[in-house]
Amino acid sequence: MTFTAPDQFTTRPTLQGTFGMSASTHWLATAAAQAVLERGGNAFDGAVAAAFVLHVVEPHLNGPGGDMTGVFVTAADPDTPVVLMGQGPAPAAATAEHFRSEGLDLVPGSGALAAAVPAAVDAWLLLLRDHGTWELDAVLEFAIGYARDGHPLLGRVGATIATVAELFREHWPSSAELWMPGGTIPAEGELFRNPAYARTLERLVAAGVAKSGSREDRIDAARREWSEGFVASAIVASVQLPHRHSSGTDHAGVLAAEDLAGFRAGYEPAATVEFRGHTIAKTGPWGQGPALLQTLAILDRFEDRYLDPSTELGAHTILEAQKLALADREAYYGDTDVPLDYLLSPDYCAERRALITERASHDFRPGTVPGREPYLPPLRTEYTPPALVHDGAGLAPAGLGAGEPTVARTGETRGDTCHVDVVDRWGNMVSATPSGGWLQSSPAIPELGFCLGTRLQMTWLEEDTPSTLTPGERPRTTLTPTLVLRDGQAVTALGSPGGDQQDQWQLPYLLRTIVGGYTPQQAIDAPTFHTTSMPGSFWPRTWEPGGAVVEERLGEEVIAGLKRRGHVVTTAPGWSLGRISAVARDPETGVLQAAANPRGAQGYAAGR
């Protein structure tokens, strides 16, 4: 091992076995996935079961009205990573002109006007149809039971509801009725039910049962019921009533029946890069995943001592490389023609690598691509919505559910996204990150038991940017699961919640396991950090030049060294950053592993 030796104590063991492994951000989802494996299902059956449980037990972190991305391999084709594309596009009427006519200069962070076409459910059902083995009713049994009969509520769900309680009472009465039954905020551990969502899932199952034919036909019938039946009708009706948005103003949504009927999730080739004998697989540049690939390509030619996240030199080098890759994300990424081959090319990465010095950069530095003009986004450290400037009301209230409620500068975690990884004894492996449709995103749709997401806030209203709001195009999502292959075989599936921090937290894990020799749980438990020196992907899209947030466990000496180098350091509590889970498989022995994040006392791994 060439890295600083990890503390031999870990918060939990790296699980090992040969049958199957599951890991996620909530123990009930992990248990559901593992129960499916125990009853003969494969990794895809288990992941889908877990995903729908996450809708129920982590409603402040994801929902059926949101989105997801996944990356997987099958046992039949273990050397070909495939992206499961569950990111819906902008509706046909979601034009920049319309938003500006509503008095907006940014897409709001909450409210149905910011809703992309909800894609998560269709994507999960597509995966189940093509690669699972179970019938839909068996897969949804877990989620239906928890929604109908109740589950012990997480304290963080109640805390999130408390944050937006005033918004619910005054502006979103349907959300107050669903999430504050009897007018009170539910307490931690209270048995909480969502019968409306249970009925929604039961009706999807019934649509499939009514269809004669194959298992695949029955799942497709449920997908049509979602996109063209009662779910679509309720969604379209719900967005037509103007309601309060994070801008402090009221707007109606623009999602239409044609938008829902015209969308289907799909599969895409993964974007990949080679790093120290491993292939790292991510989504395409319509997501932020390739920024991790760029960072690895920049770091690859450094000596190992520059890559140790536990040292001053390593943390500094990693932070500087991340800033360069994230600047390119802003300048070039989107659902458009992105010059990714050039951005990952050795010559370009060498140019970027040469910009890293002993001092922290406070500049926004995208690279130069021949024939392309890099987009330079507004670089704001503060933002006030125009409507509040004009009426003198000041900043929007904090309780408006704006943006993704991710990690505060202090490291406080208020929620954001979910993650699930599953590997089975046959070698099927999947990593998936569902998000959006948080209970605080937009008004609840009473008959469905969920609300719409706000992913369009990741687009710009300015013209000629790579991620300008454009009907039919996907917003540049932050959802970024990872698959790692070695010698043509998948060996690790991992991911993390965290908005802009997702890949930033996965990077130290990869460096510690691939280069440093850490076990999965050692890598997850180790202290981590991230940069805030880039425009955020979420409303209000501000940045902090030179900003770095580090867990205090990194050590006084390392933190002091980062400050001397010019980083604007925010020291976070020792166990507050990063919420990675992972599963692994050794193709030679068949031994499986799993590990999960202890931060927040919520994520768990299981397996045997």
C-alpha positions as CSV (number, residue, x, y, z in Angstrom):
1,M,0.0,0.0,0.0
2,T,1.4,3.3,-1.0
3,F,-1.2,5.5,0.7
4,T,-1.5,6.5,4.3
5,A,-2.6,3.4,6.1
6,P,-6.3,3.5,7.1
7,D,-7.4,3.2,10.6
8,Q,-7.9,-0.6,11.2
9,F,-11.2,0.2,12.9
10,T,-14.2,0.4,10.6
11,T,-17.7,1.2,11.6
12,R,-18.8,-2.1,10.2
13,P,-17.2,-5.0,8.3
14,T,-16.8,-5.3,4.6
15,L,-19.4,-8.0,4.0
16,Q,-18.2,-11.1,2.1
17,G,-20.0,-14.1,0.6
18,T,-20.8,-15.9,-2.6
19,F,-24.6,-15.8,-2.9
20,G,-25.6,-12.1,-3.3
21,M,-25.0,-8.6,-2.0
22,S,-27.2,-5.5,-1.7
23,A,-26.4,-2.0,-0.4
24,S,-28.5,1.1,-0.3
25,T,-29.2,4.4,1.5
26,H,-31.9,2.8,3.6
27,W,-31.9,-0.5,5.5
28,L,-35.5,-1.4,4.4
29,A,-34.6,-1.0,0.7
30,T,-31.5,-3.1,1.2
31,A,-33.5,-5.8,3.0
32,A,-36.1,-5.8,0.2
33,A,-33.4,-6.3,-2.4
34,Q,-31.8,-9.1,-0.4
35,A,-35.1,-10.8,0.2
36,V,-35.7,-10.9,-3.5
37,L,-32.3,-12.6,-4.0
38,E,-33.1,-15.1,-1.3
39,R,-36.3,-16.0,-3.1
40,G,-34.5,-16.7,-6.4
41,G,-34.7,-13.3,-8.0
42,N,-31.7,-11.8,-9.7
43,A,-29.9,-8.5,-9.1
44,F,-32.3,-6.6,-11.4
45,D,-35.4,-7.9,-9.6
46,G,-33.8,-6.9,-6.3
47,A,-32.8,-3.4,-7.4
48,V,-36.3,-2.7,-8.7
49,A,-37.9,-3.9,-5.5
50,A,-35.5,-1.7,-3.5
51,A,-36.1,1.3,-5.7
52,F,-39.9,1.3,-5.1
53,V,-39.3,0.9,-1.4
54,L,-37.0,4.0,-1.5
55,H,-40.0,6.0,-2.9
56,V,-41.9,5.1,0.3
57,V,-39.2,5.3,3.0
58,E,-37.1,8.1,1.7
59,P,-39.7,10.5,0.2
60,H,-37.6,13.5,1.0
61,L,-34.8,12.1,-1.1
62,N,-36.7,10.7,-4.1
63,G,-40.1,9.9,-5.5
64,P,-42.0,8.3,-8.4
65,G,-42.3,11.7,-10.0
66,G,-38.5,12.0,-10.3
67,D,-35.7,10.5,-12.3
68,M,-32.9,8.0,-12.1
69,T,-29.8,6.8,-13.9
70,G,-28.2,3.4,-13.7
71,V,-25.3,1.5,-15.1
72,F,-25.2,-2.3,-15.2
73,V,-23.7,-5.4,-16.7
74,T,-25.5,-8.8,-17.2
75,A,-24.0,-12.2,-16.5
76,A,-24.5,-13.0,-20.2
77,D,-22.4,-10.0,-21.3
78,P,-20.2,-9.1,-18.4
79,D,-17.8,-6.9,-20.3
80,T,-20.3,-4.4,-21.7
81,P,-21.5,-1.7,-19.3
82,V,-24.9,-0.3,-20.2
83,V,-26.5,2.9,-19.0
84,L,-30.2,2.8,-17.9
85,M,-31.5,6.2,-19.0
86,G,-34.3,7.4,-16.7
87,Q,-33.9,11.1,-17.2
88,G,-37.0,12.7,-18.7
89,P,-36.7,15.7,-21.1
90,A,-38.2,19.2,-20.9
91,P,-41.9,19.4,-21.9
92,A,-42.8,20.8,-25.3
93,A,-44.0,24.1,-23.7
94,A,-41.0,24.5,-21.4
95,T,-39.2,27.2,-23.4
96,A,-36.8,29.8,-22.2
97,E,-39.1,32.4,-23.6
98,H,-42.1,31.1,-21.5
99,F,-40.0,31.2,-18.3
100,R,-38.8,34.7,-19.1
101,S,-42.3,35.8,-19.8
102,E,-43.2,34.7,-16.3
103,G,-40.6,37.1,-14.9
104,L,-38.0,34.5,-14.2
105,D,-34.3,34.6,-15.0
106,L,-33.6,31.1,-13.5
107,V,-35.6,28.0,-13.6
108,P,-37.1,27.8,-10.1
109,G,-35.9,25.2,-7.7
110,S,-39.4,24.2,-6.5
111,G,-42.8,24.1,-8.1
112,A,-44.2,22.2,-11.1
113,L,-42.9,24.7,-13.7
114,A,-39.5,23.1,-13.1
115,A,-40.7,19.6,-13.8
116,A,-39.1,17.4,-16.5
117,V,-41.1,14.5,-17.7
118,P,-41.1,12.0,-14.8
119,A,-38.9,9.0,-15.9
120,A,-37.9,6.9,-12.9
121,V,-40.8,4.5,-12.9
122,D,-40.7,3.8,-16.6
123,A,-36.9,3.2,-16.3
124,W,-37.3,0.7,-13.4
125,L,-40.0,-1.1,-15.2
126,L,-38.0,-1.3,-18.4
127,L,-35.1,-2.8,-16.5
128,L,-37.4,-5.4,-14.9
129,R,-39.0,-6.3,-18.2
130,D,-35.7,-6.9,-20.0
131,H,-33.4,-8.2,-17.4
132,G,-35.4,-9.2,-14.4
133,T,-37.3,-12.5,-13.9
134,W,-40.1,-11.7,-11.5
135,E,-43.7,-10.6,-12.1
136,L,-44.5,-7.0,-11.3
137,D,-46.8,-7.8,-8.4
138,A,-44.1,-9.7,-6.6
139,V,-41.5,-7.0,-7.1
140,L,-43.9,-4.2,-5.9
141,E,-45.2,-6.2,-2.9
142,F,-42.6,-4.7,-0.6
143,A,-43.3,-1.1,-1.5
144,I,-47.1,-1.6,-1.5
145,G,-46.9,-3.1,2.0
146,Y,-44.9,-0.2,3.5
147,A,-47.1,2.4,1.8
148,R,-50.4,0.7,2.8
149,D,-49.5,-0.7,6.3
150,G,-46.9,1.9,7.3
151,H,-43.2,2.1,8.1
152,P,-41.3,3.8,10.9
153,L,-40.6,7.3,9.7
154,L,-37.1,8.6,9.5
155,G,-36.4,11.6,11.7
156,R,-35.0,13.3,8.6
157,V,-38.3,13.1,6.9
158,G,-40.0,14.8,9.7
159,A,-37.3,17.4,9.8
160,T,-37.7,18.1,6.1
161,I,-41.5,18.5,6.5
162,A,-40.9,20.9,9.4
163,T,-38.7,23.0,7.2
164,V,-41.4,23.5,4.6
165,A,-44.4,23.3,6.9
166,E,-45.3,26.9,6.4
167,L,-45.1,26.6,2.6
168,F,-47.4,23.5,2.8
169,R,-49.9,25.2,5.0
170,E,-50.1,28.5,3.1
171,H,-49.5,27.5,-0.5
172,W,-49.5,23.7,-1.0
173,P,-52.5,22.3,0.9
174,S,-52.4,19.0,-0.9
175,S,-48.8,18.5,0.5
176,A,-50.0,19.4,4.0
177,E,-52.8,16.9,3.8
178,L,-50.4,14.1,2.7
179,W,-47.3,14.8,4.8
180,M,-48.9,16.5,7.9
181,P,-51.9,14.4,8.7
182,G,-54.1,16.1,11.3
183,G,-52.1,19.2,10.8
184,T,-49.1,17.9,12.7
185,I,-45.5,17.1,11.7
186,P,-45.0,13.3,12.0
187,A,-42.5,12.2,14.6
188,E,-39.4,10.0,14.2
189,G,-40.4,6.4,14.4
190,E,-44.1,7.1,13.9
191,L,-45.8,4.5,11.7
192,F,-46.4,6.5,8.6
193,R,-48.7,5.4,5.7
194,N,-49.2,6.6,2.2
195,P,-52.3,4.8,1.1
196,A,-52.6,6.9,-2.1
197,Y,-49.3,5.7,-3.4
198,A,-50.2,2.1,-2.4
199,R,-53.3,2.4,-4.5
200,T,-51.3,3.9,-7.4
201,L,-48.9,0.8,-7.4
202,E,-51.8,-1.6,-7.1
203,R,-53.5,0.0,-10.1
204,L,-50.3,-0.4,-12.1
205,V,-50.2,-4.0,-11.2
206,A,-53.8,-4.5,-12.1
207,A,-53.2,-3.0,-15.5
208,G,-50.6,-5.7,-16.1
209,V,-52.8,-8.5,-14.8
210,A,-55.6,-7.5,-17.1
211,K,-53.2,-8.0,-20.0
212,S,-52.9,-11.5,-21.4
213,G,-49.7,-12.6,-22.9
214,S,-46.1,-12.7,-21.6
215,R,-44.6,-11.3,-18.4
216,E,-43.1,-8.6,-20.7
217,D,-46.5,-7.7,-22.0
218,R,-47.9,-7.3,-18.5
219,I,-45.0,-5.0,-17.5
220,D,-45.5,-2.9,-20.7
221,A,-49.2,-2.6,-19.9
222,A,-48.2,-1.1,-16.5
223,R,-45.8,1.3,-18.3
224,R,-48.6,2.5,-20.6
225,E,-51.0,3.0,-17.6
226,W,-48.3,5.2,-16.1
227,S,-47.6,7.3,-19.2
228,E,-51.1,7.3,-20.9
229,G,-53.6,6.2,-18.2
230,F,-54.7,7.4,-14.8
231,V,-51.3,8.5,-13.6
232,A,-50.7,10.8,-16.6
233,S,-54.2,12.3,-16.3
234,A,-53.8,13.1,-12.7
235,I,-50.3,14.7,-13.3
236,V,-51.6,16.9,-16.1
237,A,-54.6,18.1,-14.1
238,S,-52.4,18.9,-11.1
239,V,-49.9,21.2,-12.8
240,Q,-52.6,23.5,-14.2
241,L,-53.3,25.3,-10.9
242,P,-50.8,28.1,-10.3
243,H,-48.9,27.7,-7.0
244,R,-45.9,29.1,-5.2
245,H,-42.4,28.5,-6.6
246,S,-38.9,29.1,-5.1
247,S,-38.9,32.4,-6.9
248,G,-41.5,33.7,-4.4
249,T,-44.0,33.9,-7.3
250,D,-46.9,31.8,-8.4
251,H,-46.9,29.8,-11.7
252,A,-48.7,26.9,-13.4
253,G,-46.7,24.0,-14.8
254,V,-46.5,23.2,-18.5
255,L,-46.3,19.4,-18.5
256,A,-48.9,18.0,-20.9
257,A,-50.4,14.6,-21.8
258,E,-48.4,14.5,-25.0
259,D,-45.1,14.9,-23.1
260,L,-45.9,11.9,-20.9
261,A,-47.2,9.7,-23.6
262,G,-44.2,10.4,-25.9
263,F,-41.5,9.4,-23.4
264,R,-39.9,6.0,-22.9
265,A,-36.8,5.2,-20.9
266,G,-34.0,3.5,-22.7
267,Y,-30.5,2.1,-22.8
268,E,-27.3,3.8,-23.9
269,P,-23.6,2.9,-24.1
270,A,-21.6,3.9,-21.1
271,A,-18.9,6.6,-21.3
272,T,-15.6,5.0,-20.1
273,V,-12.0,5.8,-19.3
274,E,-9.1,3.6,-18.4
275,F,-7.4,4.2,-15.0
276,R,-4.7,2.1,-13.5
277,G,-5.8,-1.1,-15.1
278,H,-9.5,-0.5,-14.5
279,T,-12.3,0.7,-16.8
280,I,-14.6,3.3,-15.1
281,A,-18.1,3.4,-16.7
282,K,-20.5,6.4,-16.4
283,T,-23.4,8.0,-18.1
284,G,-22.9,10.2,-21.1
285,P,-22.3,14.0,-20.8
286,W,-26.0,14.7,-20.5
287,G,-25.2,13.8,-16.9
288,Q,-22.2,15.0,-14.9
289,G,-20.6,11.5,-14.8
290,P,-17.9,12.2,-17.4
291,A,-16.5,14.9,-15.1
292,L,-15.3,12.0,-12.9
293,L,-13.7,10.4,-16.0
294,Q,-12.0,13.6,-16.8
295,T,-10.7,14.0,-13.2
296,L,-9.3,10.5,-13.3
297,A,-7.7,11.1,-16.7
298,I,-6.0,14.3,-15.3
299,L,-4.8,12.5,-12.2
300,D,-3.6,9.3,-13.9
301,R,-0.1,10.5,-14.8
302,F,0.6,11.8,-11.3
303,E,2.7,9.7,-9.0
304,D,0.8,7.8,-6.3
305,R,1.8,10.2,-3.6
306,Y,-0.3,12.9,-5.3
307,L,-3.4,10.7,-5.2
308,D,-3.7,10.0,-1.5
309,P,-6.8,11.8,-0.2
310,S,-5.6,11.6,3.4
311,T,-2.6,13.8,2.8
312,E,-2.2,17.6,2.2
313,L,-0.6,17.0,-1.2
314,G,-3.2,14.4,-2.3
315,A,-6.2,16.4,-1.1
316,H,-4.9,19.6,-2.8
317,T,-4.1,17.8,-6.1
318,I,-7.5,16.1,-6.1
319,L,-9.4,19.3,-5.4
320,E,-7.6,21.2,-8.2
321,A,-8.2,18.4,-10.7
322,Q,-11.9,18.4,-9.8
323,K,-12.2,22.1,-10.3
324,L,-10.8,21.8,-13.9
325,A,-13.2,18.9,-14.8
326,L,-16.2,20.7,-13.3
327,A,-15.4,23.9,-15.2
328,D,-15.5,21.8,-18.4
329,R,-18.8,20.3,-17.2
330,E,-20.3,23.8,-17.1
331,A,-18.7,24.9,-20.4
332,Y,-19.5,21.8,-22.5
333,Y,-21.9,19.3,-21.0
334,G,-25.5,18.9,-21.9
335,D,-28.0,16.9,-24.0
336,T,-26.2,18.1,-27.1
337,D,-23.1,17.4,-29.2
338,V,-20.4,17.2,-26.5
339,P,-16.7,16.8,-27.6
340,L,-16.1,14.1,-25.0
341,D,-13.5,12.2,-26.9
342,Y,-11.4,15.4,-27.0
343,L,-12.1,16.2,-23.4
344,L,-10.8,12.7,-22.4
345,S,-7.9,12.7,-24.8
346,P,-4.3,12.3,-23.4
347,D,-3.1,15.6,-24.9
348,Y,-6.0,17.6,-23.6
349,C,-5.7,16.1,-20.1
350,A,-2.0,16.8,-20.1
351,E,-2.8,20.5,-20.8
352,R,-5.2,20.5,-17.9
353,R,-2.8,18.6,-15.6
354,A,-0.2,21.3,-16.2
355,L,-2.5,23.9,-14.7
356,I,-2.3,22.3,-11.3
357,T,0.3,24.1,-9.2
358,E,1.1,24.2,-5.5
359,R,-1.5,26.9,-4.9
360,A,-5.3,26.7,-5.0
361,S,-6.9,28.3,-7.9
362,H,-9.8,30.7,-7.3
363,D,-10.6,31.1,-11.1
364,F,-13.2,29.4,-13.3
365,R,-11.0,27.7,-15.9
366,P,-12.7,25.7,-18.6
367,G,-10.4,24.3,-21.3
368,T,-10.2,25.2,-24.9
369,V,-11.7,22.8,-27.5
370,P,-10.9,23.5,-31.2
371,G,-14.0,25.0,-32.9
372,R,-15.9,25.4,-29.7
373,E,-16.6,28.4,-27.6
374,P,-16.8,27.4,-23.9
375,Y,-19.9,28.6,-22.1
376,L,-19.1,30.9,-19.2
377,P,-22.0,30.8,-16.7
378,P,-22.9,33.6,-14.4
379,L,-20.4,33.4,-11.5
380,R,-22.5,34.6,-8.6
381,T,-21.8,34.2,-4.9
382,E,-25.3,35.4,-4.0
383,Y,-28.7,35.5,-5.8
384,T,-32.0,37.2,-5.2
385,P,-35.0,36.4,-7.5
386,P,-36.0,39.4,-9.6
387,A,-39.6,39.4,-8.2
388,L,-38.2,39.8,-4.7
389,V,-35.7,42.5,-5.8
390,H,-38.5,44.5,-7.4
391,D,-40.9,44.4,-4.4
392,G,-38.1,44.9,-1.9
393,A,-38.9,41.7,-0.1
394,G,-35.4,40.5,0.0
395,L,-34.2,36.8,-0.2
396,A,-36.7,34.0,-0.7
397,P,-37.7,32.3,2.5
398,A,-35.5,29.3,3.3
399,G,-38.6,27.1,3.6
400,L,-39.5,27.2,-0.1
401,G,-38.0,23.8,-0.8
402,A,-35.6,25.4,-3.3
403,G,-33.1,23.3,-5.2
404,E,-31.8,20.0,-4.0
405,P,-31.7,20.0,-0.2
406,T,-28.3,18.5,-0.2
407,V,-25.3,19.3,1.9
408,A,-24.8,22.7,3.7
409,R,-21.5,24.4,3.6
410,T,-21.0,23.2,7.2
411,G,-21.5,19.6,6.1
412,E,-24.9,19.3,7.6
413,T,-26.9,16.8,5.5
414,R,-30.5,17.6,5.0
415,G,-31.1,14.9,2.3
416,D,-31.0,14.8,-1.4
417,T,-30.9,11.6,-3.3
418,C,-30.8,7.8,-2.9
419,H,-28.6,5.0,-4.1
420,V,-28.8,1.2,-4.5
421,D,-26.2,-1.4,-5.6
422,V,-26.9,-5.1,-6.1
423,V,-24.8,-8.0,-7.3
424,D,-26.0,-11.7,-7.5
425,R,-24.2,-15.0,-7.7
426,W,-24.5,-15.2,-11.5
427,G,-22.5,-12.0,-12.0
428,N,-25.4,-9.5,-12.8
429,M,-24.4,-6.2,-11.2
430,V,-26.3,-2.8,-11.1
431,S,-25.6,0.6,-9.7
432,A,-28.4,3.1,-9.7
433,T,-29.1,6.6,-8.3
434,P,-32.8,7.6,-8.1
435,S,-33.7,11.1,-7.1
436,G,-36.1,14.0,-7.8
437,G,-39.7,14.2,-6.9
438,W,-38.8,15.0,-3.3
439,L,-41.8,15.6,-1.1
440,Q,-40.7,19.3,-0.9
441,S,-40.3,19.6,-4.7
442,S,-43.8,20.6,-5.7
443,P,-47.4,20.2,-4.5
444,A,-48.5,16.6,-3.9
445,I,-50.9,15.1,-6.3
446,P,-53.5,13.7,-3.8
447,E,-54.9,10.8,-5.8
448,L,-51.3,9.6,-6.6
449,G,-49.5,10.1,-3.3
450,F,-46.5,11.8,-4.8
451,C,-45.3,15.1,-6.4
452,L,-43.3,16.0,-9.5
453,G,-39.6,16.7,-9.6
454,T,-37.7,19.9,-10.5
455,R,-34.8,18.7,-12.6
456,L,-35.2,21.5,-15.1
457,Q,-33.5,23.8,-12.6
458,M,-30.3,22.4,-14.0
459,T,-30.8,24.2,-17.3
460,W,-30.1,27.8,-18.2
461,L,-32.4,30.3,-19.7
462,E,-29.6,32.0,-21.6
463,E,-29.3,31.2,-25.3
464,D,-26.5,29.1,-26.8
465,T,-25.3,27.3,-23.7
466,P,-24.8,23.5,-23.8
467,S,-27.6,23.1,-21.3
468,T,-30.1,25.8,-22.3
469,L,-33.7,24.9,-21.5
470,T,-34.9,23.3,-24.7
471,P,-38.2,21.3,-25.2
472,G,-37.5,17.6,-25.8
473,E,-33.9,17.8,-24.4
474,R,-32.8,16.4,-21.1
475,P,-31.5,18.7,-18.3
476,R,-27.9,17.9,-17.3
477,T,-28.5,15.7,-14.4
478,T,-26.2,15.2,-11.4
479,L,-27.2,11.6,-11.0
480,T,-24.1,9.6,-11.5
481,P,-23.7,5.9,-10.5
482,T,-20.5,4.1,-11.3
483,L,-19.4,0.7,-12.5
484,V,-15.8,-0.5,-12.4
485,L,-14.4,-3.2,-14.7
486,R,-11.1,-5.1,-14.6
487,D,-9.9,-7.4,-17.3
488,G,-13.2,-7.2,-19.0
489,Q,-15.3,-8.1,-16.0
490,A,-17.4,-5.9,-13.7
491,V,-15.8,-5.8,-10.2
492,T,-17.5,-2.9,-8.4
493,A,-20.8,-1.0,-8.5
494,L,-20.9,2.2,-6.4
495,G,-22.5,5.5,-6.0
496,S,-23.6,8.2,-3.6
497,P,-26.3,10.9,-3.0
498,G,-25.0,14.4,-2.9
499,G,-25.9,16.5,-5.9
500,D,-22.7,18.1,-7.2
501,Q,-20.7,16.2,-4.6
502,Q,-21.7,12.7,-5.9
503,D,-18.7,12.1,-8.1
504,Q,-16.4,14.2,-5.8
505,W,-17.1,11.7,-3.0
506,Q,-16.8,8.7,-5.2
507,L,-13.4,9.8,-6.5
508,P,-11.5,9.3,-3.1
509,Y,-13.2,5.9,-2.8
510,L,-11.9,4.9,-6.2
511,L,-8.4,6.2,-5.5
512,R,-8.2,4.5,-2.1
513,T,-9.4,1.1,-3.4
514,I,-7.7,1.0,-6.8
515,V,-4.4,2.7,-5.9
516,G,-4.3,2.6,-2.1
517,G,-5.4,-0.9,-1.4
518,Y,-8.2,0.0,1.0
519,T,-11.1,-2.4,1.5
520,P,-14.5,-1.1,0.5
521,Q,-15.6,-0.3,4.0
522,Q,-12.3,1.3,4.9
523,A,-12.6,3.5,1.8
524,I,-16.2,4.5,2.7
525,D,-15.3,5.2,6.3
526,A,-12.2,7.3,5.5
527,P,-12.6,11.1,5.8
528,T,-13.5,12.9,2.6
529,F,-14.0,16.4,1.0
530,H,-15.3,18.3,-2.0
531,T,-14.9,21.6,-3.8
532,T,-17.6,24.3,-4.0
533,S,-15.5,26.3,-6.5
534,M,-17.9,25.9,-9.4
535,P,-21.5,27.1,-10.2
536,G,-23.9,24.8,-8.4
537,S,-26.3,22.6,-10.5
538,F,-29.3,23.6,-8.3
539,W,-31.1,26.8,-7.8
540,P,-29.9,29.4,-7.1
541,R,-26.7,28.2,-8.9
542,T,-24.1,30.2,-6.9
543,W,-20.4,29.3,-6.3
544,E,-17.6,29.9,-3.8
545,P,-14.3,30.6,-5.5
546,G,-11.6,28.4,-4.1
547,G,-14.1,26.8,-1.7
548,A,-13.3,23.4,-0.2
549,V,-15.4,21.5,2.4
550,V,-13.5,18.9,4.4
551,E,-14.4,16.5,7.2
552,E,-12.5,17.5,10.4
553,R,-11.2,13.9,10.7
554,L,-8.8,14.7,7.8
555,G,-6.7,16.2,10.6
556,E,-5.5,19.6,11.8
557,E,-2.2,19.4,9.9
558,V,-3.7,18.5,6.6
559,I,-6.5,21.2,6.9
560,A,-3.9,23.8,7.9
561,G,-1.8,22.8,4.9
562,L,-4.8,23.3,2.6
563,K,-5.5,26.7,4.0
564,R,-1.8,27.7,3.5
565,R,-2.1,26.6,-0.2
566,G,-5.0,29.1,-0.6
567,H,-8.1,26.9,-0.3
568,V,-11.1,28.6,1.3
569,V,-11.8,25.8,3.8
570,T,-15.0,25.0,5.6
571,T,-14.4,22.3,8.2
572,A,-17.4,20.0,8.4
573,P,-18.2,17.6,11.3
574,G,-16.1,14.4,11.2
575,W,-18.9,12.1,9.9
576,S,-20.9,14.3,7.6
577,L,-19.7,14.1,4.0
578,G,-20.2,11.3,1.6
579,R,-22.9,8.6,1.6
580,I,-21.4,5.9,-0.6
581,S,-22.5,2.4,-0.9
582,A,-20.9,-0.3,-3.0
583,V,-20.9,-4.0,-3.9
584,A,-18.0,-5.9,-5.5
585,R,-17.3,-9.2,-7.2
586,D,-14.0,-11.0,-7.8
587,P,-14.5,-12.7,-11.1
588,E,-11.7,-15.3,-10.4
589,T,-13.1,-16.6,-7.1
590,G,-16.8,-15.5,-7.2
591,V,-16.4,-13.9,-3.8
592,L,-18.8,-11.0,-3.4
593,Q,-18.4,-7.9,-1.1
594,A,-20.6,-5.1,0.1
595,A,-20.2,-2.0,2.2
596,A,-22.3,1.0,3.1
597,N,-22.0,4.4,4.6
598,P,-22.4,4.9,8.4
599,R,-22.9,8.7,8.1
600,G,-26.5,9.5,9.1
601,A,-27.0,6.0,10.5
602,Q,-29.3,5.1,7.6
603,G,-27.4,3.2,4.8
604,Y,-26.9,-0.5,5.1
605,A,-25.4,-3.4,3.3
606,A,-26.6,-7.0,3.5
607,G,-25.5,-10.3,1.9
608,R,-24.2,-13.8,2.3
